[in-house]
Amino acid sequence: MNNWVVLPLLLPLVTAVILIFLSKKVRLQRGISLVSVLINLAVTVLLVGQISRDGIQTLYMGGWLPPYGIVFVADMFAALLVLITLAAAAASLLFAFRTIGEKREQYYFYPFVQFLLAGVIGSFLTGDLFNLFVCFEVMLISSYALIVLGGTKRQLRETLKYILINILSSTLFVAAMAYLYGAVGTLNMAHLSERVAEAQQGGMLNSIAVMFLIVFALKAGLFLFFWLPGSYSVPPTAVIALFGALLTKVGLYALIRTFSLIFYHDQGFTHSLIGWLAAATMLLGGLGAAAYKDIHRVLNYNVIISVGFIAFGLSVGTREAFDGTVLYLLHDMIAKALLFLLGGMIISAAGSSSLNQMGGLIKTYPAAGWMFFITALALVGIPPLSGFAGKLLIVSGGISATDYWLTGIAVFSSLMVLYSLMNVFIGAFWRDDPMLPAVERKKWPAPVYVSVTALLIIVLGFGLGAEWVYSFAGQAGEVLSNPSLYIDAVLKE
């Protein structure tokens, strides 16, 4: 049954290879892509059930035991992230069917999406840092293609910036791995945890930890987010939704895994630094979200705020904060996918991304308006919606750890989320400017409504069924707060 562990990674890889040979058969590509994601979703549900029942699952490729062989590890944290990844991907694919454009579909849009999923899922399931680097590169190369697909001048300009910053971070990633391997002689995460503990983290190892922090901060948009608002504004809506839901979350996952499993022995240094970066990210992201009148920019800065908030949960480092971090991360992936899809619908309906050139859309698109309103409240953390439980646990953990100033900034960032998203809602839907031309109602195809409705149901379900979701998220938080569980599952099976 441990072979289930690698199946969520293999399915998108095999699907991508098949789709490459079907580039001109658009409808067949659509069907194969969606069926592959839905099958993978069912497989991951079974994997989550197996982990809940039997504990952490591991797969040693070729039978080589760690630290010498390649190992894939599915604990509850990784499996839940894979599950939410596939749910967001299914919705984005449905949305893309009638909105992305047949020309893009013929130029390998669906194979690139599948390769992107393979990189994201592989990053969550791998058990060593070198394979994490490989999966990062698979994800990034696919994202380069998806950003530039269409070839507009804005896309080319932002793609160049995006590629350069990721080449820099990947180079630093390789250097950090080389230094770490030279210091402790392994790259297996569980084995690294033991070796770093034996070496009594400090001095050189803290310097290496800072290198990893810079790498993952660049990829997650933690403080070093200058590339994100522009890069996430140029692709089509379905691609933006995928990026907003998944890409920064892979960087956050790597950050959480590394600093809860490997570099957690000197929290006074590493976690305090993460806390400072989280505070700056929440404040700067909040200012950006409040300052702009462009919907793309407002939503992108809200991604940055959430990155800072999740990093705040990591910096606290208590069991309660870890539980909240897992819950909020799962919620944020779904809610951000929904937010960007709805944002794309607003921009398409108004014919502009500027709030100054839209208004009164509630008359022609009441369903989209109220869905946006509910999503905004969920992101703020209003009960009983999906963001409430995670935010409550993180804030409570921060207060228990006496991180009052950081907790205050986290609460303030939620107010900035509320202010910025209500500005969008009022400006796009509620404000009725007689000087603006009347907007003709655009009839959206059924897949668009199905995708956003499905995500909204998940957002509502996460909130109303928070106790049930917490029963799984709590298992993930237990492993993050007690690294010996992960180590024993990988090294002492």
C-alpha positions, 0 to 999 in steps of 0.5 A: 500500500506504500506505493500510494505515496508516489502515485499523486506525483506519477499521474500528472507526469504521465498525463503531461507526456500523453497530452504533448502528443495531442496538442491539436485535439483540444477537447480531448486534452480538456477531458484527459486533463480533468479526468486525471486530476479527479482520479488523482483527487480520489487517490489522495483522499484514499492516501489521507485516510490511510495516513489517518489510520496507519500513520506516516507513509514512506516509499523507498525508491529501488528499496534503498534505505535512507539516507542513501536512496530516494525517499518519498514521505506522506505525512498528514501535512503533505497529503492535505496540501496535495489534496487541496492542490488538486481541488484548486487545480480541478476548479482552475482547469474547469474555468480555463476550458471556455476562457483560456482561448483555443490558441493557448490550448493548442500551444501545450497549456494542459501539458504545462499545467500537469507538469506544474502539478507534478512539481508542486506535488513532488515538492510536498511529498519528497523526503530530501532536499535535493529532490525538493530542488528538482521538483521546484525546478519542474514547477518553475519551468512550467510556470515560466511557460504558463506566464509567457503563453500568449506572448504579449509585451507585458507578459514578456517583460514580467516573465523576464523578471520572474525568470531572473529572480528564480534563477537567482534563488535556485542558484542560492538553493544549490549553494545552500545544499552544498554547504549543508552537505559539507557540514553534516554529510546528508540531504535526507530531511529526517537524517538532517534533523538528527545530524543538525541536532548532534552538531548543536545548531549554531554558528555555521549551521545558522548561516546555512539556515539563513541561506535557506530562509532567503531561498524559500522567502524569495519563492514564497514572497516573504518580504522579498516579494517585489517580483510578485505583484507584476508577475501575477498580473499578466497571465490569463485568469485560470493561470493566475488562480493556479499561481495564487493558490499554489506557487507561494504555498510551495515556498511556505511549505518548504519554509515550514518543513525546513524550520520545524524539522531541521533548523529548529534547535536555535529558535531564538535566532531563526524563528525570531528572524522569520517573525521579523520578516513576517511582520514586515511582509504583513505591513507592506502587503497591507499598505500595497493592498490598500493603496492600489485601485487596480484589482490585479494589484489588490488581490496580489498584495492580499497573497503577500499578506497571507504569506506573512500571516502563515510565516507568523504562525511558523515563527511562534512555533507552538503546537497550537500555532502549528495547528492553526498554520496548517488550517489556515494554509489549507483555507488560503489555497482554496480561498485564493483560487476562488478570489482570483477566479472571481476577480477575473470575472469582474475584470472581464465583465467591466472590461477593465481592471481599474476600480475607477472604471467600473461600478454597479455590477451587482445589478448584472452579476449578483451571484458573482458579487455575493460570492466575492463578498463571502470569499472576502469575509472568509479571508478576513477570518469572520466566523463561521467561514473557513479562515476563522479557525486557523486565524484564531489558533494562530493568534491564540498561539501568538498570545500564549507565546507572549509575542504580543507585538507580532500578534497585534500586527497579524490582527491589523493585517486582517483589518487591511485585508477587510479594507482592501477587499471591501474597497473592491466589492464596493467599487466594482459592485455597489458603487453606481456611477452614472458617468460610467457606461452601462455594462451589458450582461455577459453570459458565462459558460457553465464550467465557469459557474461550476468551478467557482461554486465548487470552491465556494462550497469548499470554503463554506464546508471548511468553516461549518465543518471546522471540527472535522477538518481540524481532526486531520489538521491536528495530526499534521500539526502534531508532526510539525511540533514533534519532529521525532514522529517524522524521523522515526517513520523515515529512518526506523521503519 
